[in-house]
Amino acid sequence: MTAWSWSQAPEAAKLTLPAATAVHMQVQLARTLRLRTLWPWLAVTLAVTLGGGAIVHFSVESADRFADYVDSWGIRAIALVALGLGTAAVRQDAEAGALSFFLLRPQAKTALPIGRWLAVSLVAGALGVLSVTSLWLLTQGTSAAMPFTDLLALLLAAVLAALSYSATFVTIAIWSRTAVGMSVGWLVLMDGLATQSTSFAVIAPSHYLATLLGHESPPETTAPAAVAALLGWTVLMLIAAAVRLQREPPLTHQS
């Protein structure tokens, strides 16, 4: 797949918002779907799957340990993929001096963050679905066998994790010149500290993902409310990204 060029669209000035969003999504997918870019995240997916297989076949208490492993590392792997791809989604354009050019295009200040988020979500979600499905298949015919309903919960959590984490890290990349450091700090804060506090758990996506996976922790939340909260968080992050781009293009002097 090759990167899309604006010169290929004589009517670029008349692009609608959906068309412009599709263009920015294609730009990011063309950049991402290369082995040299994707191999670290394929390695993460493989490592998580192999770790689960080792627990199933070598752990005495495999059922309990495996369930905990899938719920934690299966989802955290998606967050890591979203972090890596999301922070690079805008930084690469900024470093190449192309971000200002992109933002001069029609609809770009809104279409760019949405398009980049869609691309990152698609890749992170695909790897996440592959990971949790492989982990579920590993349990079949063993003492740690997970019912099909557990797979459905894992797939829903994987998709929502990809959407919410990708939106978060793309937005951080747009707002911050130190996107990787800020994203790692945010992930540690939200995935660790916030979920340990009843008062702050409501702002942590991981709290709602845990609810979908059957882990009840205060404040108690229903599954529909958890889905709504994750989707709401995603929309909020994208709005924050679009608002930032209405101003002077960020990161244009980033080294």
C-alpha positions in Angstrom: 0.0 0.0 0.0 1.4 3.4 -0.9 0.7 6.7 0.8 -2.1 8.8 -0.8 -1.1 12.1 -2.4 -3.2 15.2 -2.4 -2.2 15.7 -6.0 -4.3 12.7 -6.9 -7.4 14.6 -6.1 -8.1 17.5 -8.5 -11.2 18.3 -6.5 -9.4 18.2 -3.1 -10.8 21.6 -2.2 -14.3 20.2 -2.4 -13.7 17.2 -0.2 -16.5 16.6 2.3 -15.7 15.8 5.9 -16.3 12.0 5.5 -14.1 12.0 2.4 -11.3 14.0 4.1 -11.5 11.7 7.1 -11.1 8.7 4.8 -8.1 10.2 3.2 -6.3 10.8 6.6 -7.2 7.3 7.6 -5.7 5.9 4.4 -2.5 8.0 5.0 -2.1 6.5 8.4 -2.9 2.9 7.3 -0.4 3.2 4.5 2.3 4.3 7.0 1.3 1.6 9.6 0.8 -1.5 7.5 4.4 -2.1 6.8 6.4 -4.8 8.4 9.1 -2.5 9.7 6.4 -0.5 11.5 4.1 -3.3 12.6 6.5 -5.9 13.7 7.0 -4.7 17.4 3.2 -4.8 17.8 2.9 -8.2 16.2 5.6 -9.3 18.7 3.6 -8.0 21.6 0.6 -9.9 20.4 2.6 -13.1 20.0 4.3 -12.7 23.4 0.9 -12.3 25.1 -0.4 -15.4 23.3 2.6 -17.5 24.2 2.4 -16.4 27.8 -1.2 -17.5 28.0 -0.3 -20.8 26.4 2.5 -21.4 29.0 0.0 -20.8 31.9 -2.5 -23.2 30.4 -0.1 -26.0 29.9 2.3 -25.6 32.8 0.4 -24.0 35.7 -1.2 -26.2 38.3 -3.9 -23.6 39.0 -4.3 -22.7 35.4 -8.0 -21.8 35.3 -7.8 -18.9 37.9 -4.3 -17.7 36.7 -5.3 -17.8 33.1 -8.5 -15.8 33.6 -6.6 -13.1 35.4 -3.8 -13.1 32.8 -6.3 -12.7 29.9 -8.2 -10.0 31.6 -5.1 -8.0 32.5 -2.4 -8.6 29.8 -4.8 -9.3 27.0 -6.2 -5.7 27.4 -3.0 -4.1 28.3 -1.4 -5.3 25.1 -4.1 -3.4 23.2 -3.2 -0.3 25.2 0.5 -0.7 24.4 -0.3 -1.0 20.7 -2.6 2.0 20.7 0.1 4.0 22.6 2.9 3.2 20.1 0.8 3.8 17.0 -1.2 6.7 18.4 1.7 8.8 19.6 3.4 8.3 16.2 0.2 9.1 14.2 0.8 12.9 14.3 4.4 13.1 15.4 5.7 11.7 12.1 3.9 14.4 10.1 5.2 17.1 12.5 8.8 15.9 12.3 8.6 15.8 8.5 7.1 19.3 8.3 3.9 18.0 6.7 1.5 18.7 9.5 1.0 22.4 8.6 0.5 21.3 5.0 -2.2 18.8 5.9 -4.0 21.3 8.1 -4.3 23.8 5.2 -6.5 21.3 3.4 -10.3 21.5 3.6 -11.9 19.9 6.6 -8.5 18.7 7.8 -8.6 20.2 11.3 -11.5 17.9 12.1 -10.8 15.1 9.7 -7.2 14.5 10.5 -7.6 13.4 14.2 -10.7 11.3 13.4 -9.0 9.7 10.4 -5.8 8.9 12.3 -7.8 7.6 15.3 -9.8 5.3 13.0 -6.6 3.9 11.5 -4.9 3.3 14.9 -8.1 1.8 16.3 -8.4 -0.5 13.3 -4.9 -1.9 13.7 -5.0 -2.0 17.5 -8.4 -3.6 17.5 -7.5 -6.2 14.9 -4.4 -7.2 16.9 -6.5 -7.2 20.1 -9.2 -9.4 18.6 -6.5 -11.8 17.3 -4.9 -11.9 20.7 -7.9 -12.6 22.8 -9.4 -15.1 20.3 -6.1 -17.0 20.3 -6.0 -17.0 24.1 -9.6 -18.3 24.2 -8.8 -21.1 21.7 -5.8 -22.1 23.8 -8.1 -23.0 26.7 -10.4 -25.3 24.8 -10.1 -28.9 25.9 -8.1 -27.9 29.0 -9.0 -27.4 32.7 -8.9 -23.7 32.0 -11.6 -23.9 29.3 -13.5 -20.6 28.9 -17.1 -20.6 27.8 -18.1 -18.8 24.6 -19.8 -16.0 26.5 -16.4 -15.2 28.0 -15.0 -14.8 24.4 -17.9 -12.4 23.5 -17.0 -10.3 26.6 -13.3 -10.3 25.7 -14.1 -9.3 22.1 -16.3 -6.4 23.2 -13.7 -5.3 25.7 -10.9 -5.5 23.0 -12.9 -3.4 20.5 -13.8 -0.7 23.1 -10.2 -0.7 24.5 -8.9 -0.1 21.0 -11.3 2.8 20.4 -10.8 4.5 23.7 -7.1 4.1 24.1 -6.4 5.1 20.5 -8.4 8.2 20.9 -6.6 9.1 24.1 -3.1 8.6 22.6 -3.8 10.4 19.3 -5.1 13.3 21.3 -2.1 13.4 23.6 0.1 13.4 20.5 -1.7 16.4 19.2 -1.6 18.3 22.5 1.9 17.4 23.7 5.4 17.6 22.3 6.4 14.8 24.6 3.7 12.5 23.6 5.3 9.2 24.5 6.3 10.3 28.0 2.9 11.8 28.6 1.1 8.8 27.3 3.1 6.4 29.4 2.4 8.6 32.4 -1.3 8.7 31.6 -1.4 4.9 31.2 0.3 4.3 34.6 -1.9 6.8 36.3 -5.2 5.6 34.8 -4.4 1.9 34.7 -2.9 1.8 38.2 -3.5 4.6 40.5 -7.0 5.8 39.5 -8.5 2.3 39.6 -7.3 1.9 43.2 -9.4 4.8 44.3 -13.2 4.8 44.4 -13.2 8.5 43.8 -11.1 8.5 40.7 -12.0 5.1 39.1 -14.9 6.8 37.2 -12.4 8.6 35.0 -10.3 5.5 34.2 -11.2 3.5 31.0 -9.6 0.4 32.6 -12.3 0.5 35.3 -15.1 0.2 32.7 -13.1 -2.5 30.8 -12.8 -4.5 34.0 -16.6 -4.2 34.4 -17.2 -5.7 31.0 -14.9 -8.6 31.9 -16.8 -9.4 35.1 -14.6 -7.7 37.7 -16.8 -5.8 40.1 -15.0 -3.0 41.9 -16.3 0.2 43.5 -18.0 2.2 42.2 -20.1 -0.5 40.8 -21.1 0.0 37.1 -23.4 -2.0 34.8 -22.2 -3.3 31.5 -24.4 -0.9 29.4 -23.1 2.0 31.5 -19.5 0.9 31.0 -20.0 0.7 27.2 -21.6 4.2 27.2 -18.7 5.6 29.4 -16.0 4.2 27.1 -17.7 5.5 23.9 -18.3 8.9 25.7 -14.6 9.0 26.6 -13.6 8.3 23.0 -15.8 11.1 21.7 -14.5 13.5 24.3 -10.9 12.8 23.4 -11.6 13.3 19.7 -13.3 16.6 20.4 -10.3 17.7 22.4 -8.0 16.8 19.5 -10.1 18.7 17.0 -10.3 21.8 19.2 -6.5 21.8 19.6 -6.1 21.8 15.8 -8.4 24.8 15.3 -5.5 26.8 16.7 -1.9 27.1 15.4 -0.7 23.7 14.2 1.1 22.0 17.2 4.4 20.2 17.2 5.8 22.0 14.1 9.0 22.7 15.8 9.4 19.4 17.6 12.8 17.8 17.2 
